[in-house]
Amino acid sequence: MRIVLLGAPGSGKGTQSQLLVKAYGVPQISTGDLLREAVAKGTPLGLRAKAAMDQGQLVDDSIVLGMIRERLARPDAAAGFILDGFPRNIPQAVALEGLLAEIGRPLEAVVLMNLDLGVLFKRLTGRRTCEDCGRVFNVLTSPPGTPPHCERCGDMPRLVQRPDDREEVIGKRLEVFEAQTKPLVKHYADNGLLRVVDADAEVQTVFESLRRAVGA
């Protein structure tokens, strides 16, 4: 299994990735995690990334690709991988294809977790987190009671909305995602790699659709 998962914030991409990891024993490779790990360990690529970030610059694609190359060389990626968070644009997609061709491990599929932006907006703006235990609720789809409280922690803990779940922030994030993703969707469709999964369903239903989409 060698796939890229595309999905907007709130589409369930993280949940489905973990189900694939558990079912098929292949790693989920998040470029954000790779960057944090490399910086923390002070690897050569990590030092280059940190230098860019310290100067307020974006980390160069060549650095990220180098990290992906190193990650794919680890034994746990021998049976495949799930790429999450990369590519985000056409130049990155082309560069990734070149890297994977070079190491003889081309993509088998690119899966778009498809969900109406209106549904995504409600999912994300409705999220609340218990200050005590970190449990996440959604006041629109799985309300935590009246008054809102955490059943695990009782009536006292407050349920708070994270700053990046506020309406104005979510609206901007979804706009950026849509603008970035449309060209990628066309690119992968033109290359015969795109699979579309309806993400507006129960977790297990989406997972079965995902398995069929990647031929697993």
Secondary structure in CASP SS format (residue, H / E / C, confidence):
PFRMAT SS
TARGET T0000
AUTHOR 0000-0000-0000
METHOD secondary structure of the structure
MODEL  1
M C 1.00
R E 1.00
I E 1.00
V E 1.00
L E 1.00
L E 1.00
G E 1.00
A C 1.00
P C 1.00
G C 1.00
S C 1.00
G C 1.00
K H 1.00
G H 1.00
T H 1.00
Q H 1.00
S H 1.00
Q H 1.00
L H 1.00
L H 1.00
V H 1.00
K H 1.00
A H 1.00
Y H 1.00
G C 1.00
V C 1.00
P C 1.00
Q E 1.00
I E 1.00
S E 1.00
T H 1.00
G H 1.00
D H 1.00
L H 1.00
L H 1.00
R H 1.00
E H 1.00
A H 1.00
V H 1.00
A H 1.00
K H 1.00
G C 1.00
T C 1.00
P H 1.00
L H 1.00
G H 1.00
L H 1.00
R H 1.00
A H 1.00
K H 1.00
A H 1.00
A H 1.00
M H 1.00
D H 1.00
Q C 1.00
G C 1.00
Q C 1.00
L C 1.00
V C 1.00
D C 1.00
D H 1.00
S H 1.00
I H 1.00
V H 1.00
L H 1.00
G H 1.00
M H 1.00
I H 1.00
R H 1.00
E H 1.00
R H 1.00
L H 1.00
A C 1.00
R C 1.00
P H 1.00
D H 1.00
A H 1.00
A C 1.00
A C 1.00
G C 1.00
F E 1.00
I E 1.00
L E 1.00
D E 1.00
G C 1.00
F C 1.00
P C 1.00
R C 1.00
N C 1.00
I H 1.00
P H 1.00
Q H 1.00
A H 1.00
V H 1.00
A H 1.00
L H 1.00
E H 1.00
G H 1.00
L H 1.00
L H 1.00
A H 1.00
E H 1.00
I C 1.00
G C 1.00
R C 1.00
P C 1.00
L C 1.00
E C 1.00
A E 1.00
V E 1.00
V E 1.00
L E 1.00
M E 1.00
N E 1.00
L C 1.00
D C 1.00
L H 1.00
G H 1.00
V H 1.00
L H 1.00
F H 1.00
K H 1.00
R H 1.00
L H 1.00
T H 1.00
G C 1.00
R E 1.00
R E 1.00
T E 1.00
C E 1.00
E C 1.00
D C 1.00
C C 1.00
G C 1.00
R C 1.00
V E 1.00
F E 1.00
N E 1.00
V C 1.00
L C 1.00
T C 1.00
S E 1.00
P C 1.00
P C 1.00
G C 1.00
T C 1.00
P C 1.00
P C 1.00
H C 1.00
C E 1.00
E C 1.00
R C 1.00
C C 1.00
G E 1.00
D C 1.00
M C 1.00
P C 1.00
R C 1.00
L E 1.00
V E 1.00
Q C 1.00
R C 1.00
P H 1.00
D H 1.00
D H 1.00
R C 1.00
E H 1.00
E H 1.00
V H 1.00
I H 1.00
G H 1.00
K H 1.00
R H 1.00
L H 1.00
E H 1.00
V H 1.00
F H 1.00
E H 1.00
A H 1.00
Q H 1.00
T H 1.00
K H 1.00
P H 1.00
L H 1.00
V H 1.00
K H 1.00
H H 1.00
Y H 1.00
A H 1.00
D H 1.00
N C 1.00
G C 1.00
L C 1.00
L E 1.00
R E 1.00
V E 1.00
V E 1.00
D E 1.00
A C 1.00
D C 1.00
A C 1.00
E C 1.00
V H 1.00
Q H 1.00
T H 1.00
V H 1.00
F H 1.00
E H 1.00
S H 1.00
L H 1.00
R H 1.00
R H 1.00
A H 1.00
V C 1.00
G C 1.00
A C 1.00
END
